[in-house]
Amino acid sequence: MIESTPFPRIAMFWTPVRGDRSLSGVTRHDLVVTSAGWLGLEFDREPHGLADGFTEESIAAARRKVAAVREVNPDIVLLCEVNFYEYHDDWLPEDHEWWLRVDGEREQFWPGTHRMDWYNTEYRTHVLRQTLALQEVGVDGAYYDNLRDEPEPWVALLKEVRRQTPDNFLILANYGYAIDDYDFAAPYLNGIMYESGFSHRRTEWDETIEKMRKTASLLCPPTISCIERFEDIEGRSDGPLPRRRRPARRDPATRRWSICYSLIIGDYYYLFSDNTYHGHDWYPEYDVKIGAPVKEGERLGPHVWQREYEKAVVVVNLPGANADYTLSLAKTARDSLSGESGTTFSVSPGDGRILVTGD
């Protein structure tokens, strides 16, 4: 299923394509991370933070939803988020022992949410039960957001998930803006979610690429890692909190180089979104499938990388380069990112090309 999915592989995290919340708008993606609520699941206990699973009626409804998704796209990877890092304030009584407390006070994460005590063994067992409950729903696995530098509790949880689920139960976790800081978790995961911040203002790339490739080598197969790039807002990942839901200014060059980066340095899913709310458009190059890679990405210089696919050659001239890069091909190709055709292509610093050479 995963191995046969052609590239580029496009991801969705909670938020569908702008202006299209239909089932077909969701299923055009290759990897979808969604919530229990979108699936129609209802927690089996009140308040929600005490629930270890879901009601039987809602599991049946969710299975119908999953079946409808797979009828449209049989190869989709469908994951459900398991909340663990923070809970909404009304999910547990304020005095509950599972809240993380600093100097006796709960630690806020987002407005209306507070962090959970990940070192509490009883709480981790609760998260484990919620994860295992997803097996009844028919999704492919679980997504954990906001992984942090807490090796002991994370490894304890993930070992148990792996022990109590089949090999085809997929686990994706969010490294956020980090690169290899959380590799203690990688041997228990199928994939890493890299959010945009790891690449902001970066001008040197060799060490970053080496680290990401090392992490990829630690993962369980099949791998489902994803690179998400946000539209650049004055060099930051997003604006002040009140602005976060606003679309970012258009930044097509960043879209071009970042999708090429994801295609060259490894076998990644990709998302280009506004900000941490993951709102996004659908771009024409997503529909131009270039098949599978025929070899590993090749470093041609400090900022220039290239990789051959069954139907394309992908090249990127990463931010920080001090000159254009010129690529000449033996036969005419069309750049799916710009529509330009020819045999010779110039790639500016901070830009990329997907040069389609096959039918």
C-alpha positions in Angstrom: 0.0 0.0 0.0 2.5 2.6 1.2 5.4 1.4 -0.9 3.3 1.6 -4.1 2.0 5.1 -3.6 3.7 7.4 -6.2 5.4 10.7 -5.3 4.8 13.5 -4.5 2.9 12.2 -1.5 0.7 14.9 0.1 -0.3 15.1 3.7 -3.1 16.7 5.7 -3.1 17.4 9.4 -6.6 18.0 10.7 -7.4 20.9 8.3 -8.6 20.0 4.8 -7.9 21.9 1.6 -9.1 25.5 1.8 -12.7 25.8 0.6 -13.2 22.0 0.3 -14.2 20.1 3.4 -15.8 17.3 1.4 -14.9 13.7 1.7 -13.2 13.9 -1.7 -11.3 16.9 -0.5 -9.8 14.8 2.3 -9.2 11.7 0.3 -7.1 13.3 -2.4 -4.3 13.4 0.3 -2.0 10.4 0.7 -1.6 10.8 4.5 -4.3 12.1 6.7 -4.1 12.9 10.5 -7.4 13.6 11.9 -9.3 13.8 15.3 -11.5 11.3 17.0 -14.4 13.8 16.5 -14.0 13.9 12.7 -14.3 10.2 12.7 -17.5 10.4 14.7 -16.0 8.8 17.8 -17.5 9.7 21.2 -15.6 9.1 24.4 -17.0 6.4 26.7 -16.7 8.4 29.9 -17.2 11.9 31.2 -15.3 14.1 31.6 -13.4 13.2 28.4 -10.1 13.1 30.1 -11.1 10.0 32.0 -12.2 8.0 29.0 -10.1 5.0 28.0 -12.0 4.4 24.8 -15.1 5.1 22.8 -18.8 4.1 22.9 -19.8 1.1 20.9 -22.2 3.1 18.8 -19.6 5.7 17.8 -17.1 3.0 17.0 -19.6 1.5 14.5 -20.1 5.0 13.0 -16.4 5.6 12.8 -15.8 2.3 11.0 -18.4 3.4 8.4 -16.5 6.7 8.0 -13.2 4.9 7.6 -14.8 2.5 5.0 -16.1 5.5 3.1 -12.7 7.1 3.0 -11.1 3.9 1.8 -13.7 3.4 -0.9 -12.5 6.7 -2.5 -8.8 6.1 -1.8 -7.9 2.6 -0.8 -4.2 3.5 -0.4 -4.7 6.4 2.0 -2.8 6.3 5.3 -5.3 7.3 8.0 -4.2 8.2 11.5 -6.1 9.4 14.5 -4.5 11.8 17.0 -4.2 10.6 20.6 -4.2 13.6 22.9 -1.5 13.4 25.5 0.6 16.6 25.9 -2.2 18.9 26.8 -5.9 18.6 27.6 -8.8 21.1 27.3 -9.5 22.7 30.7 -12.9 20.9 31.0 -11.5 17.5 30.3 -10.6 16.9 34.0 -11.3 18.5 37.3 -8.9 21.3 38.1 -7.5 19.4 41.1 -6.9 16.1 39.2 -3.5 14.6 39.7 -2.8 14.1 36.0 -2.3 17.9 35.3 1.4 19.0 35.2 2.0 21.5 38.0 4.8 24.0 38.4 5.0 25.5 41.9 1.6 24.1 42.5 0.0 25.7 39.5 -1.1 24.0 36.3 1.1 24.8 33.3 -0.8 26.4 30.4 -0.1 25.3 26.8 -2.6 27.0 24.5 -5.3 29.3 25.8 -8.0 26.9 27.2 -5.6 24.0 27.6 -3.1 22.9 30.2 -0.2 20.4 30.1 -0.4 16.9 31.4 2.1 15.1 33.7 3.8 12.7 31.3 5.8 11.2 34.2 2.7 10.0 35.9 2.6 6.2 35.3 -1.2 6.0 35.7 -1.7 8.8 33.1 0.6 7.1 30.6 -1.4 3.9 31.1 -4.5 5.9 30.3 -2.9 7.2 27.0 -1.9 3.6 26.2 -5.5 2.4 26.5 -6.8 5.2 24.3 -4.2 4.3 21.7 -5.1 0.6 21.8 -8.8 1.5 21.4 -8.1 2.8 17.9 -7.5 -0.7 16.7 -11.3 -1.2 16.9 -11.9 1.8 14.6 -10.0 0.6 11.6 -7.6 3.5 11.2 -4.0 2.7 10.3 -2.5 3.9 13.6 -1.9 6.8 16.0 -0.4 10.3 15.8 1.3 11.9 18.9 1.8 15.6 18.8 4.3 17.7 20.7 7.0 15.1 21.4 9.5 16.5 23.9 12.9 15.7 25.4 11.5 13.2 27.9 13.1 9.8 27.0 12.0 7.8 30.0 8.2 8.2 29.8 8.2 8.2 26.0 10.2 5.0 25.6 8.1 3.4 28.3 4.8 4.2 26.5 6.0 3.4 23.0 7.5 0.0 24.0 4.0 -0.9 25.4 2.2 0.3 22.3 4.6 -1.8 20.1 4.2 -4.8 22.4 0.4 -4.7 22.3 -0.3 -3.8 18.6 0.5 -5.7 15.4 3.4 -4.7 13.1 1.0 -2.9 10.8 -0.1 -0.4 13.4 1.6 2.8 12.4 2.9 5.4 14.8 3.7 9.0 13.7 5.1 11.6 16.2 5.8 15.3 15.9 9.5 16.4 16.3 8.3 20.0 15.9 11.2 22.2 15.0 13.9 19.8 16.3 16.0 17.6 14.0 17.5 14.6 16.0 16.9 15.7 19.6 14.3 13.0 20.1 15.8 10.0 18.3 15.4 8.0 21.5 11.8 7.5 20.2 12.6 6.8 16.6 13.1 3.0 16.9 9.5 2.7 18.0 8.0 5.0 15.3 7.1 4.6 11.7 7.5 8.3 11.0 8.5 11.8 12.1 6.6 15.0 11.5 9.0 17.8 10.9 7.4 21.2 11.2 8.6 24.2 9.4 10.8 25.9 12.0 13.7 23.5 11.5 14.4 25.1 8.2 13.7 28.8 8.9 16.6 31.1 8.0 18.9 28.0 7.5 21.6 28.6 5.0 23.8 25.5 5.6 22.3 22.1 5.1 24.7 19.2 5.2 24.5 18.6 8.9 20.7 18.8 8.9 20.3 16.4 6.0 22.8 13.9 7.6 20.8 14.0 10.8 17.4 13.5 9.1 18.8 10.6 7.1 20.2 9.1 10.3 16.8 9.4 12.0 15.1 7.7 9.0 17.4 4.8 9.3 16.2 4.2 12.9 12.5 4.0 12.1 10.3 1.0 11.8 9.1 0.1 8.3 7.0 1.1 6.5 8.1 4.7 7.0 5.6 7.6 6.9 7.7 10.7 7.8 6.4 14.1 6.7 8.0 17.5 6.1 5.7 20.5 6.5 6.7 23.9 5.4 4.8 27.0 6.5 4.5 30.1 4.2 7.2 32.5 5.3 6.0 35.3 7.5 8.9 37.6 8.0 11.2 34.7 8.7 8.9 33.2 11.4 6.7 30.1 11.5 3.6 32.2 12.1 2.5 35.5 13.5 1.3 36.5 16.9 -1.5 34.4 18.3 -4.4 36.5 17.1 -3.1 36.3 13.5 -2.4 32.6 13.3 -5.6 31.8 11.5 -4.9 34.3 8.8 -3.4 33.0 5.5 0.3 33.8 5.2 1.7 36.0 2.4 2.3 34.1 -0.8 5.7 32.5 -1.0 5.8 30.2 -4.1 9.6 29.9 -4.2 9.6 28.4 -0.7 6.9 26.0 -1.8 9.0 24.9 -4.7 12.3 24.3 -2.9 10.7 22.7 0.1 8.7 20.1 -1.9 11.9 19.3 -3.8 13.8 19.0 -0.6 11.3 16.5 0.7 11.6 14.5 -2.5 15.3 14.4 -2.6 16.7 13.8 0.9 14.4 10.8 1.6 10.9 9.3 1.1 8.7 11.9 2.7 5.1 13.0 2.7 4.8 16.8 2.2 2.5 19.6 3.3 2.8 23.3 2.5 0.5 25.2 4.8 -0.2 28.6 6.3 1.0 28.0 9.8 0.5 25.8 12.8 -3.2 25.5 12.0 -2.2 23.6 8.8 -4.6 25.3 6.4 -3.5 24.8 2.9 -4.3 25.0 -0.8 -4.0 22.2 -3.4 -1.3 23.0 -6.1 -1.1 21.6 -9.7 2.2 19.8 -9.0 0.5 17.6 -6.5 -1.5 15.9 -9.3 1.6 15.2 -11.4 2.8 11.9 -10.1 6.4 11.0 -10.8 6.4 7.5 -9.6 9.1 6.0 -7.2 12.7 7.1 -6.8 15.2 5.0 -8.7 18.1 5.9 -6.4 19.1 8.0 -3.4 19.3 11.8 -3.6 22.8 13.0 -4.7 24.7 15.9 -3.3 26.1 18.0 -6.2 27.4 20.8 -4.1 26.9 22.5 -0.6 23.4 23.6 -1.6 22.5 21.6 -4.7 20.9 18.2 -4.6 19.3 16.0 -7.2 17.4 12.8 -7.4 16.0 10.6 -10.2 12.5 9.3 -10.2 10.8 6.9 -12.6 9.2 9.8 -14.4 11.2 12.9 -13.4 14.4 14.4 -12.2 14.1 16.6 -9.1 16.7 19.3 -8.3 17.0 21.9 -5.6 19.3 24.8 -5.0 18.8 25.4 -1.3 18.6 28.7 0.5 22.1 30.1 1.2 23.5 29.3 -2.2 25.4 32.2 -3.8 24.7 31.3 -7.5 22.2 29.8 -9.9 22.6 26.2 -10.8 22.1 25.1 -14.4 20.9 21.6 -15.3 20.9 20.2 -18.8 19.0 17.0 -19.8 19.3 14.7 -22.8 15.6 15.1 -23.7 12.8 17.7 -23.3 11.2 17.8 -19.8 8.5 19.9 -18.3 8.8 21.5 -14.9 5.6 20.6 -13.0 6.2 23.5 -10.6 6.3 26.3 -13.2 5.0 24.6 -16.5 8.3 25.5 -18.3 9.5 23.0 -20.9 13.0 22.5 -22.3 16.2 20.7 -22.0 18.2 23.3 -20.0 16.9 24.8 -16.7 18.3 27.4 -14.3 17.6 27.0 -10.6 17.9 30.1 -8.5 19.1 30.0 -4.9 16.2 29.0 -2.7 14.3 27.3 -5.5 13.7 23.9 -7.1 12.5 22.0 -10.2 10.5 18.8 -10.7 11.4 18.0 -14.3 9.0 15.4 -15.7 10.7 13.3 -18.3 8.3 10.4 -18.6 4.6 10.0 -19.7 
